[in-house]
Amino acid sequence: MSAVAPSPAVARRRSSVAVLVGLPLIAALLGAILATGLSDGSRHAPSRTAPKPPARVVAAGDLRFVLPGRWTVAASGPRVPGFEDAHPLFVRSWNASLAIALLAPASPSLLPPRLAAARRPGGPLPIVVHAGRVRAYHYALVLGNDRVIDVYTAPTSRGTATIACAGILYMPAECDLAVSALRLAHGSFLPLNADAAFLEALPAVMARLNLARARLRGGLAGATGVEAGARAALLLGGAYARAGRDLRPLVPAGGRAQATTDVFGRLRTDYARLAGGLRHRDRAEFERMASAIRADESRLARALAGWQRAIRAAAP
């Protein structure tokens, strides 16, 4: 089943049926029972089995890929918009060619912008693929010249694990194998939901904000003049504004992520008004804004604690 409404290119893709041959379990059990009953009681040396060959693991940054079966590493693969600067890993199976990379989050869809633009407006939601601890969105996208690729996006604390799979025959189950082969050298896979892209980006945004506000709070507290204090307050407001701008493209409508970015906006306003109170030597306004800042900082701390719990719950 395609993740988007059928297009002429998708309709031309050939379907295939996998034939599963099961072990005749009852016959195997009967054979074991008969062998035991007819045994002469003599002890036999234990059978030896060949050791299992070690897994073949290849890397793309912090992303690891356990090559399934007869899959091999390739020198090149599908050219996919958004992968150009990501140094992707290329692998091949008998039917499919794949590009695999960790990409920075750019939208709630977890797709890079040029791939997100290939989605049909108002199209159906992506299919969710489950593979152990990994959850990924599966998109079927039509690129230029009616080229169809299957794209999988799995959120991680190191970026979006993204797989682009182009097949000779339409066999999505084979492309799905790539999702189960994903591992991480550092970090963890994150919950797959509307806030996943926001949660991917939040730690780096907060690291930048914490550095800025530690420095600027010191400047505000140590200011010896009205203008120096007002300037520090405005810079603090700007640091919160930048955090909100960095995260806003990743925020779906409504929900917890929207509430968190709203707090960044309120703090920007709080510090701007605090600067105004300082410049006008308005003690009442200064005290009102200091109280508002304490309240909004507490709201932000509670929101961040909730996001931190979500990240820790996803860790292995």
C-alpha positions in Angstrom: 0.0 0.0 0.0 1.4 3.4 -1.0 1.8 6.2 1.5 0.4 8.7 -1.0 -2.5 8.5 -3.4 -1.7 6.5 -6.6 0.0 8.5 -9.3 0.7 7.3 -12.8 4.3 6.5 -11.8 3.1 4.5 -8.7 0.5 2.7 -10.7 3.1 1.4 -13.1 5.2 -0.1 -10.2 4.9 -3.9 -10.3 3.6 -5.7 -7.2 5.1 -8.9 -6.0 4.0 -11.7 -3.7 6.4 -13.2 -1.2 6.1 -17.0 -0.8 6.8 -18.2 2.7 7.8 -21.9 3.1 7.2 -23.0 6.7 8.8 -25.9 8.5 6.5 -28.8 9.0 6.5 -28.6 12.8 4.5 -31.7 13.6 6.6 -33.9 11.4 9.8 -32.5 13.0 8.5 -33.3 16.5 7.4 -36.8 15.6 10.9 -37.4 14.1 12.5 -36.3 17.4 10.2 -38.6 19.5 10.9 -41.6 17.3 14.6 -41.1 17.3 14.5 -41.0 21.1 12.4 -44.1 21.5 14.5 -46.2 19.1 17.8 -45.1 20.6 20.0 -47.8 21.9 20.9 -45.7 24.9 24.5 -45.2 23.9 25.9 -41.7 24.4 26.8 -39.8 21.3 29.1 -36.8 21.0 27.2 -33.5 20.9 26.7 -32.2 17.4 28.8 -29.2 16.5 27.3 -26.2 14.7 29.2 -23.7 12.7 29.7 -20.4 14.6 27.4 -17.6 13.5 29.3 -15.2 11.3 29.7 -11.7 12.8 27.3 -9.0 11.6 28.5 -6.7 8.9 28.1 -3.2 10.2 28.8 0.0 8.2 28.6 3.6 9.4 27.2 7.0 8.3 28.3 9.4 11.1 26.7 8.2 14.3 24.3 6.0 12.3 25.1 2.3 12.0 23.6 -0.1 9.4 23.7 -3.9 9.8 23.9 -5.2 6.3 21.1 -7.8 5.8 21.9 -11.1 4.0 23.6 -10.5 0.7 23.3 -6.7 0.8 26.5 -4.9 -0.1 28.0 -1.5 0.3 28.0 0.6 -3.0 30.1 3.5 -4.2 27.0 5.4 -5.3 23.3 5.2 -5.1 20.1 7.1 -5.7 20.5 10.9 -6.0 18.0 12.3 -3.5 17.2 16.0 -2.8 18.3 17.0 0.7 21.1 14.3 0.9 23.7 16.4 -1.0 25.7 17.6 2.0 25.0 14.7 4.3 27.7 12.3 3.1 25.2 9.4 2.8 26.0 5.7 2.9 25.0 3.7 -0.2 24.0 0.1 -0.1 22.5 -2.4 -2.5 20.4 -5.5 -2.5 19.5 -7.6 -5.6 16.5 -5.4 -6.2 17.1 -2.1 -4.5 19.6 0.8 -4.2 19.6 2.8 -1.0 21.0 6.1 0.3 21.1 6.4 4.2 22.0 9.5 6.2 21.4 11.4 9.4 19.7 14.7 8.4 18.9 17.8 10.5 15.2 18.1 11.3 13.5 20.7 9.0 9.7 20.1 9.5 7.3 18.0 11.5 7.2 15.5 8.6 10.9 14.7 9.3 11.5 15.1 5.6 14.1 17.5 4.2 12.4 20.5 2.5 12.8 19.4 -1.1 11.4 16.0 -0.3 8.6 17.5 1.7 7.7 19.6 -1.3 7.3 16.4 -3.3 4.3 15.3 -1.1 0.9 15.9 -2.6 -1.0 18.7 -0.7 -3.7 17.1 1.4 -2.4 13.6 0.7 -2.8 10.8 3.3 -0.6 10.5 6.3 2.6 8.4 6.0 2.6 4.7 6.9 4.3 3.9 10.3 6.9 1.1 10.1 7.7 -0.8 13.4 11.1 -2.5 13.6 12.1 -3.4 17.2 12.7 -0.1 19.1 12.7 1.8 15.8 9.6 3.6 14.5 9.8 5.3 11.1 7.5 7.1 8.7 7.3 5.6 5.3 6.6 7.9 2.4 6.2 7.0 -1.3 7.3 10.1 -3.2 7.3 10.9 -6.9 10.3 12.9 -7.9 11.2 14.4 -11.3 10.7 12.3 -14.5 8.2 10.1 -12.7 10.9 8.6 -10.5 9.4 7.0 -7.4 11.3 6.4 -4.2 10.4 5.1 -0.8 11.6 7.3 2.0 11.8 6.3 5.7 12.4 8.8 8.5 13.1 7.7 12.0 13.7 10.4 14.7 16.8 10.1 16.9 18.6 12.3 19.4 21.4 12.8 16.8 19.1 13.8 13.9 16.7 12.1 11.5 17.8 8.7 10.3 16.6 8.9 6.7 16.6 6.1 4.1 15.8 6.6 0.4 15.1 3.3 -1.4 14.8 3.0 -5.2 13.8 -0.5 -6.4 13.7 -2.2 -9.8 10.4 -4.0 -8.8 7.9 -2.6 -6.3 8.8 -4.6 -3.2 8.3 -2.3 -0.1 9.0 -5.2 2.3 12.5 -5.3 1.0 13.0 -1.6 1.6 11.4 -2.1 5.1 14.4 -4.4 6.0 16.6 -1.3 6.0 14.6 0.2 9.0 15.2 -2.9 11.1 19.0 -2.7 10.3 19.4 0.8 11.7 21.5 1.3 14.9 23.1 4.3 16.7 26.7 4.6 18.0 25.6 7.4 20.3 22.2 8.7 21.4 18.8 7.0 21.0 15.9 6.6 18.8 13.0 8.9 19.8 9.3 8.4 20.0 7.6 8.8 16.6 4.9 11.5 16.9 4.0 14.9 15.7 6.5 16.5 18.0 9.5 14.3 17.0 11.3 16.9 14.9 10.9 19.5 17.7 12.3 17.0 20.2 15.3 16.2 17.9 16.3 19.9 17.7 15.4 21.0 21.3 18.7 19.9 23.1 21.0 21.8 20.7 18.7 24.9 20.8 18.7 24.8 24.6 22.5 24.4 24.8 22.9 27.6 22.8 20.3 29.4 24.9 21.9 28.3 28.2 25.3 29.6 27.1 23.8 33.0 26.2 21.6 33.5 29.2 24.3 32.4 31.7 26.5 35.2 30.3 23.8 37.8 29.9 22.2 37.2 33.3 25.6 37.9 34.8 25.8 41.1 32.8 22.3 42.1 33.9 22.9 41.3 37.6 26.3 43.2 37.6 25.2 46.2 35.6 26.2 49.5 37.3 24.2 51.7 35.0 20.6 51.9 33.6 21.7 51.6 30.0 24.0 48.7 30.6 21.2 46.8 32.4 18.7 47.6 29.7 21.1 46.4 27.0 21.6 43.1 28.8 17.9 42.7 29.2 17.3 43.3 25.5 20.0 40.8 24.5 18.4 38.2 26.8 15.1 38.8 25.1 16.9 38.3 21.8 18.3 35.0 22.9 14.8 33.7 23.7 13.5 35.0 20.4 16.2 33.2 18.5 15.4 29.9 20.3 11.8 30.4 19.3 12.7 31.1 15.7 14.9 28.0 15.5 12.2 25.7 16.8 9.1 27.2 15.2 9.4 25.5 11.8 9.4 22.1 13.6 6.2 22.8 15.7 2.9 21.2 14.6 -0.3 23.1 15.2 -1.3 22.8 18.9 0.2 20.5 21.4 3.1 20.6 23.8 5.7 21.9 21.4 3.5 24.9 20.6 3.1 25.7 24.3 6.9 25.5 24.8 7.7 28.0 21.9 4.9 30.3 23.3 6.9 30.5 26.5 10.0 31.6 24.5 7.9 34.4 23.0 6.6 35.5 26.4 10.1 35.7 27.8 11.3 37.8 24.9 8.5 40.3 25.6 9.1 40.2 29.4 12.8 41.1 29.0 12.0 43.9 26.5 9.5 45.4 28.9 12.1 45.0 31.7 14.5 47.0 29.6 11.9 49.7 29.2 11.3 49.8 32.9 15.0 50.2 33.5 15.4 53.0 31.0 12.4 54.9 32.3 13.4 54.3 35.9 9.9 52.8 36.5 10.4 50.6 39.6 6.8 49.3 39.5 7.2 48.1 35.9 10.6 46.6 36.6 9.2 44.6 39.5 6.1 43.5 37.5 8.4 42.2 34.7 10.8 40.6 37.1 7.9 38.7 38.6 6.6 37.7 35.1 10.1 36.5 34.1 10.3 34.3 37.2 6.8 32.8 36.4 7.7 32.2 32.7 11.1 30.7 33.5 9.3 28.3 35.9 6.9 27.3 33.1 9.8 26.8 30.7 11.6 24.6 33.3 8.6 22.4 33.7 8.1 22.0 30.0 11.8 21.2 29.5 11.6 18.6 32.3 8.8 16.9 30.5 10.8 16.8 27.2 13.8 15.4 29.1 11.6 12.6 30.5 10.5 11.8 26.9 14.1 11.6 25.7 15.2 9.4 28.7 12.2 7.1 28.2 13.3 6.4 24.7 16.9 5.6 25.7 17.8 1.8 25.6 
